[in-house]
């Protein structure tokens, strides 16, 4: 039976890079996003053209009711879920020094990036356990997309860094809990990736990359992240649950 992957925030940027890779590997795909379905019709068509089945699960992962609706849509259509990719995330609407971060911004970013990851993972994990208990051949995994910001401090977007650091612990917690069921949980930690989220700071990072920010002197791409997720989803690292997979061109590698 063809395996099913749910990718949150999968209609653009890193999420779309992941969706394309998984579709190329033969996974049926459930794409989550906040845009109306008509706004992603071209994306759905491009994925269907790869020869897999794809549905769109519209909803805001920051909201409990929407998370339940998203998973129910996957259940109703596919009746199974093998891979959950927690990719949906936002940057602060306004970059502010940590001395001036607002509670409104903190709550919005943490709800979208971290709270959603924790509770969508919780719900998906319980469903995966049910599938495993009813079918010994079931295989599933959970892949959380964090960021180098989990450990690299950016004082003008502290709430984002805190949300990504939290995802690292969510990964470890669920990896520890799901080990007995052989459901691995991984963290993929991208570096500077060229997406619409980073478009506003392109000149800044163009200059930094030219000055040696990364070992490999280029921006990362959604395809780079997609390939890492694809390897994990295919089960290439079955004995590496709870681990961090860096996709940062060597940015965080200590150098003299």
C-alpha positions in Angstrom: 0.0 0.0 0.0 1.3 3.4 -0.9 2.5 5.4 2.1 1.0 8.8 3.0 2.8 11.9 4.1 1.3 15.0 5.7 3.4 18.2 5.3 2.3 21.3 7.1 3.0 24.5 5.4 3.6 22.4 2.3 2.3 24.7 -0.5 5.3 27.0 -0.6 9.0 27.5 0.3 10.7 24.7 2.2 7.4 22.8 2.6 6.9 22.6 -1.1 10.5 21.5 -1.6 9.7 18.6 0.8 6.4 17.8 -0.9 8.0 17.6 -4.3 10.8 15.3 -3.0 8.3 13.0 -1.2 6.0 12.9 -4.3 9.0 11.9 -6.5 9.7 9.1 -4.1 6.2 7.8 -4.5 4.4 9.0 -1.4 0.8 10.1 -1.6 0.6 13.6 -0.2 -1.6 15.7 2.1 -0.6 19.3 1.9 -1.6 21.7 4.7 -1.6 25.5 4.3 -3.6 28.5 5.4 -4.5 29.8 1.9 -7.9 28.9 0.3 -7.8 25.9 -1.9 -8.2 27.9 -5.1 -4.9 29.7 -4.2 -2.9 26.5 -4.3 -4.6 24.8 -7.3 -1.4 25.2 -9.4 0.7 23.6 -6.7 -1.7 20.6 -6.4 -1.7 20.2 -10.2 2.1 20.1 -10.3 2.3 17.4 -7.6 -0.5 15.3 -9.2 1.6 15.5 -12.4 4.3 13.5 -10.6 1.9 10.5 -10.5 0.8 10.5 -6.9 -2.5 11.3 -5.1 -2.6 14.6 -3.4 -5.2 16.4 -1.2 -5.2 19.9 0.3 -6.0 20.2 4.0 -6.7 23.9 4.6 -6.2 25.1 8.2 -4.2 27.1 10.7 -2.0 24.7 12.7 -1.9 27.2 15.5 -5.6 26.4 16.2 -6.7 23.2 18.0 -9.9 22.8 15.9 -8.0 23.2 12.7 -5.3 20.6 13.7 -8.1 18.1 14.3 -9.8 19.0 11.0 -6.5 18.5 9.1 -5.9 15.1 10.5 -9.5 14.1 10.0 -9.2 15.0 6.3 -6.3 12.7 6.0 -8.2 9.9 7.7 -11.2 10.4 5.6 -9.4 10.4 2.3 -6.4 8.0 2.8 -7.3 6.1 6.0 -3.6 6.1 7.0 -0.7 8.3 7.9 2.9 7.2 7.7 4.9 10.4 7.7 4.2 13.7 9.5 6.4 16.6 8.6 5.9 19.5 10.9 7.2 22.3 8.7 4.7 25.1 9.1 6.2 28.2 10.6 6.2 32.0 10.6 8.7 34.7 11.3 7.8 37.7 13.5 5.7 40.2 11.7 8.2 42.8 12.8 11.8 42.1 13.8 12.4 43.7 17.3 15.3 43.6 19.7 14.7 41.1 22.6 14.4 44.2 24.9 11.3 45.2 23.0 9.6 42.0 21.9 5.9 42.2 22.4 3.8 39.4 24.0 1.5 39.5 21.1 4.3 38.6 18.7 5.7 36.0 21.1 2.4 34.2 21.4 1.7 34.3 17.7 5.1 32.8 16.7 5.1 30.2 19.5 1.6 29.1 18.8 2.3 28.7 15.1 5.8 27.2 15.3 6.0 25.3 18.6 2.6 24.6 20.1 1.3 23.3 16.7 4.3 21.0 16.4 3.8 19.6 19.9 0.1 18.9 19.7 -0.1 17.8 16.0 2.7 15.4 16.8 0.8 14.2 19.8 -2.4 13.5 17.8 -0.5 12.0 14.9 1.6 9.8 17.2 -1.5 8.4 18.9 -3.0 7.6 15.5 0.3 6.0 14.3 0.3 3.8 17.5 -3.2 2.6 16.6 -2.1 1.8 13.1 1.0 -0.1 14.4 -1.1 -2.1 16.9 -3.5 -3.1 14.2 -0.9 -3.8 11.6 2.5 -5.1 12.6 3.9 -4.1 9.2 3.0 -0.4 9.6 5.9 1.9 9.5 5.8 5.6 10.4 7.9 8.5 11.4 7.7 12.1 12.4 10.1 14.8 11.0 10.2 18.2 12.6 11.7 21.1 10.6 13.4 23.5 13.0 16.3 26.0 12.1 19.8 26.8 13.0 18.0 29.5 15.1 17.5 26.7 17.6 21.1 27.3 18.7 22.2 30.4 16.8 20.9 33.5 18.7 19.4 36.4 16.6 18.6 39.1 19.1 16.1 40.8 16.7 13.8 37.8 16.5 14.1 36.1 19.8 10.6 34.6 19.7 11.5 32.8 16.5 14.7 31.4 18.1 12.8 30.2 21.2 10.2 28.5 19.0 12.8 26.6 17.1 14.8 25.6 20.2 11.5 24.3 21.6 11.0 22.1 18.5 14.3 20.4 19.3 13.0 19.3 22.7 9.7 18.3 21.2 11.7 16.0 18.9 13.5 14.4 21.8 10.5 14.0 24.0 8.4 12.2 21.3 11.4 10.2 20.1 11.8 8.9 23.7 8.1 8.2 24.1 7.7 6.5 20.7 10.8 4.3 20.8 8.9 1.3 22.1 6.7 1.5 19.0 9.7 1.9 16.6 8.3 5.2 15.3 11.4 7.4 14.9 11.2 11.2 15.4 13.8 13.4 13.7 14.8 17.0 13.6 16.0 18.6 10.4 17.7 22.0 11.0 18.0 24.2 7.9 20.4 27.1 7.6 19.9 30.1 5.3 17.4 28.9 2.8 16.2 30.9 -0.2 12.4 31.3 0.3 9.8 34.0 0.4 10.4 34.2 4.2 14.1 35.2 3.6 13.5 37.4 0.6 13.4 40.6 2.7 17.0 39.9 4.0 18.5 38.7 0.7 21.0 41.5 0.4 22.2 41.0 4.0 22.8 37.3 3.5 24.2 37.6 0.0 26.9 39.7 1.6 27.4 37.4 4.6 27.7 34.3 2.4 30.2 36.1 0.1 32.2 36.9 3.3 32.4 33.2 4.3 29.3 32.7 6.5 28.9 29.2 5.2 31.5 26.6 4.3 29.7 26.0 1.0 29.4 29.5 -0.4 25.7 29.6 -1.5 22.2 29.9 -0.2 20.5 26.7 0.7 17.4 25.7 -1.3 14.1 24.0 -0.5 15.3 21.1 -2.6 18.3 20.7 -0.2 15.9 20.3 2.8 13.6 18.1 0.7 16.4 15.6 0.0 17.2 15.3 3.7 13.6 14.8 4.6 13.2 12.3 1.8 16.0 10.1 3.1 14.5 10.1 6.6 11.0 9.3 5.2 12.4 6.4 3.3 13.7 4.8 6.5 17.4 5.3 5.7 18.2 6.2 9.3 16.1 3.7 11.4 18.5 3.8 14.3 18.9 7.5 14.6 15.7 8.6 16.4 15.8 11.9 18.2 18.8 13.1 16.2 19.4 16.4 14.5 20.2 16.5 10.7 21.9 19.7 9.7 21.2 21.3 6.3 23.2 24.5 6.6 26.1 24.3 4.2 28.5 24.1 7.2 27.3 27.4 8.7 27.3 26.1 12.3 30.5 24.2 12.0 33.2 25.7 14.3 36.0 27.2 12.3 39.2 29.1 13.2 
